[in-house]
């Protein structure tokens, strides 16, 4: 089924990229980070800084995000600071150590990107980026309210 292939291939390529990034960061002397910690860093760099918002985007519980954040604080990668827009909330910030790690990760990602483009060809790589960046719409609505929701067998 194409739906299984799509999910499988997207996930496998994501894992391929994350594993190579993590291995190279390790080789550069950075502390090992879990996939969840890596995803937290990606969200912070993308401007999503509230732990509750990150948890919602990752589809994990608040308890899980707080455990992950606590591990990252212990490693010196992030810190929690008051949210200037809402005193009831905290925001995550990369520490100077975390910023250096992020900068190194960005350089590594540049090399991995070049590797992928060289392997599949520059034209295919550009098409891949364009395709992934396209708006895929809202998707089917719960309970089939739009009439297009297919249920997995």
N, C-alpha and C positions, 0 to 999 in steps of 0.2 A: 504494500500500500504506500502511496506517495506520502501520506501524512506521517507515517512512521519513519520513512526515509528522511523526510525534511527534518523532523525533530532529532533523529539520530545523528544526521550529518552536521546540523548546526551545533548540537551539544558536543560531538566529537571534535569538531574544529575549535570550539571554545576551549575545551579541555587541552587540546594540543597546544594552543597559544598560551594558556595559563601555565601549563607545566613547563614549557620552555622558558617563559618569563621567570618563573619561580626558581628554576634550576640555575639560570644565569645570575639572578640576584644572589643566590646562595654562593655561587662561584666568586662573586664580587665581594663576599664577606658580610652581606646583609643577613639579619636574622630570618629564619624561615617563617613564612606566614601561611596561614591556611587559606583555602579558597574563599571562605567567608570573609576573612580579614582583607584579602585582595579586593573583594567586591565592595567592602566598606570604603577602602581607599579610592576606588573608582568613583563611587558616589560622592565622596568629599570633593575630589578634584572636579567633578561635574557640577558642584554647587549644592548638592543635597547634603546638609550638615546635621540635621536633627536626627538623633538615633531612631525615633519613632517613624520618621519619614523613610529612612533607609530600610528599616524592618518591613514596612509596608511594600516598598519597591522590590525587596528581595523575597517577599512572601514568607517571612519568618516571624516568630513571636518577639515581643518586646524583651522577654527574658533571654532569648537566644542572642538578640543584638547586644544586650547589656553584658552578657558573658563575653562575647566577641570583643566588644569595646574595652572591657576590663583587661583582657589579654593584650590588646594593642597598647593600652596605657602602660601596662607592666613592661612592655618591650620598648617604651619610649617613643612610639610612632605617632600617637595622637594624644590630645588632651581635650578635656571638656571645659568649655567656657560658657558664661551666661549668654543667652540669646538677647541681643540688643533690642529686638523687636517685641519680645515677650518674656518677661522675667520668670514665667512659670516653666520655661524650657531651657535646655542646654543645647549647645552646638558643638560639633566635633571640629577640631582644627588639627592639621598636621603640625607636629613639633618641628624645630629646625632639623632634627635627625630624620623625621618623617619626610620633610621637604627634600632633603638630600637623597633619600631612598627613592622618592617619587621621580626626581630628576634622573637618577640612574635608570630607573624602570622605563622612563620615557625614551632614553637613548637606546635601551635594549629593545623596546618595542619598535623603534625605527629600524633597527637591524632585522628584526623578525618580519616586519612589513616588507622590507627590501627583499628578503629571502622568499616570501610568499609570491611577490610580484615577479621575481626572477624565475620561480618554479612554474607558475601557472601562466605567465606572460602578462605584460603590462596592460594590454587591452582587456583581458579577462579580469584582471585585478580591478581595473577602473569600473568595469561593468558590475563586478561583485559589490564594490562600495556603493555604487549608484543604486543597485537593487536593494541592498540592505538599508539604505537611507530613505527609500521610498516610504510614503505613508501607506500602510496596509489597511487603513480604516479602523473602525471600532471593533470589527469582528461580529460574529453572531451574538445575539443577546440571550441572556438566561431564559430558560423555559421556551425557547424557540419563538419568542415574540416577533422576530422578524421573518420567521418562516424558513430560515436558512441553516439553522443549527442542526448539524449531523451528530448523532450520538455514536461514540466508539463502540464497536462490538466486543 
